[in-house]
């Protein structure tokens, strides 16, 4: 298997990210909508305070990303949230673990983050297994959290303490 390279996202990655998120197997398990525009992804790659976006590449092909947001409020500056996705064709190849490993390293060792939070659909066993592997624990359930394929689905609130 080829090496997974993690690097900071660059403006040139907008179309590859858009292509990954266009796949039903990816947007189904995120809060993204079908048919993302290139302009939206170009805007998302503009650096904002507290935001870091990393991408995973295999053989120079972008196969995943993770967006980390460190809270800017002084009272919550020890907290980060994130969103992650892996291209449909690259799932099950360790891409999610590579992105999570680097995100946890950044939070624990470089960004002064003590608490990492996430929200995940309750019916996404592969994501739940990934998050638990990195020490995340369920803190609660959001009933009818989001609309997906015409039905409301529950989500779990999870967190990891340093």
C-alpha positions in Angstrom: 0.0 0.0 0.0 1.2 3.5 -0.8 2.1 5.9 1.9 -0.5 8.3 3.3 0.9 11.9 3.3 -0.8 14.5 5.6 -0.3 18.1 4.7 -2.0 21.5 5.1 -4.7 22.2 2.5 -3.9 24.6 -0.3 -6.2 26.6 -2.6 -5.4 24.2 -5.5 -7.2 21.4 -3.4 -10.7 23.0 -3.8 -11.8 20.9 -6.8 -10.4 17.6 -5.4 -12.3 18.3 -2.1 -15.5 19.1 -4.1 -15.1 15.9 -6.0 -14.7 13.8 -2.8 -17.8 15.5 -1.1 -19.9 15.0 -4.3 -20.0 11.2 -3.7 -23.2 10.0 -1.9 -21.0 7.7 0.3 -19.3 10.8 1.7 -22.0 13.4 2.0 -24.4 10.8 3.5 -22.4 10.8 6.7 -21.6 14.5 6.9 -23.8 17.6 7.1 -22.8 18.5 3.5 -25.4 18.8 0.8 -25.3 17.1 -2.6 -23.8 19.1 -5.5 -21.2 21.2 -3.7 -20.0 24.2 -5.8 -16.3 24.8 -6.6 -16.8 28.4 -5.3 -17.9 27.1 -1.9 -14.8 24.9 -1.6 -12.5 27.8 -2.7 -14.1 29.9 0.1 -13.6 27.1 2.7 -9.9 27.0 1.9 -9.4 30.7 2.9 -7.6 30.6 6.2 -9.7 31.9 9.1 -8.7 32.5 12.8 -8.4 29.3 14.7 -9.0 27.1 11.6 -6.7 24.4 10.3 -7.5 22.1 7.4 -5.3 19.2 6.6 -5.6 16.8 3.7 -4.5 13.2 3.2 -2.9 12.2 -0.1 -2.0 8.8 -1.6 0.2 9.0 -4.6 -0.5 12.8 -4.9 -4.3 12.1 -5.0 -6.3 13.9 -2.3 -8.3 11.2 -0.5 -9.4 12.9 2.7 -9.5 16.0 4.9 -10.0 17.2 8.4 -11.0 20.7 9.4 -10.0 21.7 13.0 -11.6 24.7 14.6 -10.0 26.0 17.9 -12.6 28.1 19.7 -11.8 31.8 19.7 -13.7 32.7 22.9 -11.3 33.2 25.8 -13.4 30.9 28.0 -13.4 28.1 25.4 -9.9 28.6 23.9 -9.0 25.1 25.3 -11.6 23.4 23.0 -11.4 22.3 19.4 -14.1 20.8 17.1 -13.5 19.1 13.8 -15.0 17.5 10.8 -13.5 14.7 8.8 -14.1 12.9 5.6 -12.5 10.2 3.5 -13.1 9.7 -0.2 -15.4 6.8 -0.9 -12.8 4.9 -2.9 -10.2 5.3 -0.1 -12.3 4.2 2.9 -10.9 1.4 5.0 -7.3 2.1 4.0 -6.2 3.9 7.2 -6.8 7.5 5.9 -9.2 8.4 8.7 -6.7 7.1 11.3 -3.8 9.1 9.7 -5.9 12.3 9.8 -7.1 11.7 13.3 -3.5 10.9 14.5 -2.2 14.2 13.1 -5.2 16.2 14.4 -4.8 14.8 18.0 -1.0 15.6 17.8 -1.7 19.2 16.8 -4.3 19.7 19.5 -2.3 17.9 22.3 1.2 19.2 21.5 0.9 22.5 19.6 -2.5 24.2 20.0 -3.0 24.1 23.8 -6.3 22.2 23.3 -7.5 20.2 26.3 -10.8 19.1 24.9 -11.7 18.0 21.4 -15.5 17.7 20.6 -17.4 16.2 17.7 -20.8 15.3 16.6 -21.4 12.1 14.6 -24.5 10.4 13.2 -25.5 7.6 15.7 -25.8 5.1 12.8 -22.2 5.5 11.5 -20.4 2.5 13.1 -17.1 3.0 11.2 -16.8 6.6 12.4 -17.8 5.7 15.9 -15.1 3.0 16.0 -12.5 5.5 14.7 -13.3 8.1 17.3 -13.3 5.5 20.1 -9.9 4.3 18.9 -8.6 7.8 19.6 -10.2 8.1 23.1 -13.4 9.8 22.3 -16.4 9.0 24.6 -20.1 9.6 24.1 -21.5 12.5 26.2 -25.0 12.6 24.9 -27.5 12.1 22.1 -29.1 14.7 19.8 -32.5 13.4 18.8 -33.5 14.1 15.2 -30.3 16.0 14.9 -30.3 16.4 11.1 -32.2 15.7 8.0 -30.7 13.0 5.8 -32.4 11.4 2.8 -35.7 12.8 3.9 -35.6 11.5 7.5 -34.3 12.9 10.7 -31.4 11.0 12.3 -29.9 11.1 15.7 -26.3 12.2 16.4 -24.0 11.5 19.3 -22.0 14.2 21.0 -18.5 12.9 21.8 -15.4 14.4 23.3 -11.8 13.5 24.2 -9.9 15.1 27.1 -6.1 15.4 26.9 
